[in-house]
Amino acid sequence: MHRPYVEGSRHRRPYGGPPEAPRRLTHMTRIAPGTTLTVQQIADLVDHALLKPELTPREIAQGVAEVAALNAWSVCVRPSDVPAVAKQLAGQYSKVCTVLGFPHGTTSTAAKVAEARQAIADGAVELDMVLNIGRLRGGAVDDVREDIAAVVAAGHEGGALVKVIFETALLDEGEKVDACRAAADAGADFVKTSTGFAGGGATVADILLMAANVPDRVSVKASGGVRDVETALAMVAAGATRIGTSSTADILDGARRLAEAGRLVVPAPDRTAAAAAPGY
């Protein structure tokens, strides 16, 4: 059993702790079971993913237009798409998110920092970076933390939120806990389950584990395999405050159906999965 995350643990940065983001978003607050939601509140949880390598510029533009019409919180696109998408979304509700070190996390820290700065200059306001999975699995947690911290510093300097992707399908429970603590001590705004490119995806057990092992200032993003509103609500019940998905229209159609029936309500968390979470 792993000890819960404690501020000032052995992973704290030696120069006085993580940098703070220049702004916080109110919808990062975890949503209590029993809370009745609106369809827009569900849309505000969604980062819509347009990350497949084969997507053409025309397909990206079409996807962005469709998601913007749904008022999703953000559209997460490939770094090379950010300038065009930022221009397309100018003045609209949806925001621009992009990925760094994607999908394997093995690019150098300097490359990730350069990607972060370029993405912000191009118009991104949220950055989803992949941590160095192999270094984490090899026990080099300090290296992983410093890699994250460098990206966080660049992101926060530019006013962007930073999310850290773990690729949970490739990690055991201890490695997931180490990743939570490294990301939190590095000042990340979110921890995130998956890229969607390594199999697996978000599970209730992993969301419970991650939420239990980061402080309240760090939010949790469930990404991979969330294709309907019932699954999205289960992730919210477990502690997620952001959903990464390519099924935004289907999720919101389901949300409208439940809202019309008076049943768009966050359920109780799945207690059968709760045993996986050691507690904060």
N, C-alpha and C positions, 0 to 999 in steps of 0.2 A: 504494500500500500504506500503510495507516494504522499508525502506531506503536502498540504495546500500551499499555494503561492503566498509568500510573505514579502511585503515591501522591504527592501534592504537586504535581500537574501544574497547568497554567494555570487549571484549573477549581476549584482548591481554594478553599474559603470563606475570606475574609480574616480572620475572627476565630478561626482556629485549628483548622479541620477540622470534620468532621461529628459530630453528636451520636451517641452509641452507644445502641443499644436496651438497655432494662433487662434483657432476657432473650434467650437464644439457644436455638434448637430443634435438637436433635442431628440430626434427620433432614434438616437443610439441607446436611449434608456431601455432596459429590458422591460418587456410587457408582461404584466401579471396574468396568470391563468384566470379565466372568468371575464376578462376584458372584452367588451363588444367593440369590434372594429368596423370602420367604413371601408368601402372599396378603395378609396384613395389612400387610406392608411396602409392597405396591402400593397398598393402600387409604390408607396414610399419606402417599402422594404426591398424593392427589386433593383438589382444591378443586372440589366439585360446583357447577355454575352453575345458578341459577334466576333468570335476569335478563330474560327476555322481557317486554316491557311489557304484554302481554295476560294474563299469569297472574293469576288471581284469588286472594284470600286462601286460599280452600279448596284450590286447586291448589298453592299454595306450601306449605301445611301438609302436604298429602299427599306432596309431593316431599321435604320435609324428613324426614318419618317414614321414607320408603323409604331415603333416604341414611343416616340415623342407624342404621338396622338393618344397614347394610353396613359400619359403622365407618369411613366416609370421614373424612379429616382434618378437612375443614371443608365447610360449605355457604355458598356465596357468593350473597347475596341483595341485592335492591334496598334502598336506605337506609330507605324507609318500612316495609319488612318486618322490620327488625332487632328492634324490641321484642318482637313476637310470636314470632319465631324463637328469640330468646334465652330467652324463657320456655319454649318447647317443648323446647329442647335442654338446659335446666338439669339438671345431674347426669349428662348423657350424654357419650359420648366425643367426638363431633363438635363442632367449634367454629364460631363465627359469624364469617363474613367478609362485607364489603360493599364497594361501589364508590363512588368519589368523582369528581366532574367527568365523569361517565359519560354517554354513550360518546365524546364529542368532545374533552374536555379543555379546552374554551374558557371555562369559568366562571372567574371571578376567583380569585386566590389567597386572598383573604379568604373567599370562598364555599367553597372547598375546605377551608380550615382549619375553618370553622364546621361543615361536613359531617363532618369528621373528629371533632371534639369531640362533636358530637351522636351520631354512630355509637358512639363509645366509651361515652358515657353510657347509650346504649340497650342495650349489651351486646356490641358487636362487638369482637373481639380481633385481627382482621387487616383491613387497609385496602388496597384495590387502587385507586390513583389513576391517572387518565389524564393524561399530560403534555400541555402545550400544543403540539399537533402543528404548527400553522401557524407558531408562533414558532420551533420547532426547524427547520422547513424553510426559514424565512426567515433563518436564521443567528444568531438571538438566543439563543445557547446559555446565556449568563449569566442571562438572564431565566428560561429553562426551569429551570436549576439552582436559582435562588432560589425559584421556585414549588414545586419538589419539596421543598426544604429546609424551607420553612415548614410543609408538611404532615407531613414527617418529625418535626419538632420537636413538633408537636401530638400525633402518633401515639405517639411514644416517651414523651412526658410522661404519656400515659394508659396506657402499658404495651402498646401495640399494635404489631404488625409492619406495615411499609409496603412495598407492592409498587408498582412504577412500570410502567404499561402504555405501550408505545411505539406500537402500531399499525403493525407492521413492513411490512404490505402497502403502506403509503403512503410509505415511506421508502426512500432509496437506501442503499448500504452506508456511506458516510461519515456520513450522518445517524444511522444506527443506532449507529455507534461514538461519535459525539458524545453521543447519548442515554445510552449506557452510562456514559460518563465523567461526565456531568452527574449522573446518578442516584447513582453511587458517591460522588462528592464531596459530594453533598447528604446522604449518610448512609442512603440507602435500604437495605432488607434484601434486596429482590428486584428484578430486572428481569423484565419480562413481555412476551410477544410481542404479544398481540392482545386486543381487546374481544370479538370474534366478531360485530361489527356493521358491519364495513367491508370485508367480503370477505377472501379470503386466510386466513391462520392460521399456526400454527407450522410451521416447516420445520426439518429437521436442519441445513441450512446456517446458518439464523439462530441456532439454539441454539449451534452451534459458535462463531459470530462473537461472540455476546453473552457466552458463558462465557469466551472468550479476552480480552475487553476490560473485564472487571470484576475486582477483587481477590477473593481467596478468601472474604472475609467477606460478599460479596454473592452471593446465589443466583439461579438462573434458573428462571422459570416458563414452560412451554410451554402455550399456550392457543390453542384454535381448531383444529378438524379432527382432534383426537386421539380416535378413536372405538373403538379396539381395543387389546388389550394389546401386540401387536407394535409398533404405532406408539408407544405409551407407552414401551416398552423402548428403542426407537430414540432417543427424546428423552432418556431417562436416560443412554444411552450417550454422547450428544453433550454432556451436562453439565447437563441439567435435574434439579432436585430437587423440583419441584412440577408437577402437571399440572392445567390447568383444562379441564373437560369437562362435558358433560351426558350422557355415555354411561358413567357409573360402573358400572352393573350389567353392561353388556356387557364392559367392561374387566376387571372382577373375575371374571366367568364365564370369560373367556379365561385369566385368571391361574390359576384353579383347574384348568383343563384342562392348562395347561403344568406346573403344580406336580405334578399327579398323574402326569405323564409324566416328571418329573424334569428339565424343560426351562425352568423359570422362572428364566432366567439373563440378566443384562445382556450384550448382545452387544458385539462390537467396534464402535467408531464407524464410520459410513459414510465411508470415506476419499475417496469421489468428491465429497463435500460439504466435506471438510476444507480444500480449497484456498481456500474463502471466508473462512476465519478467519486473520487475520494473526498471532495468537499473543500471549500475555500477557507 
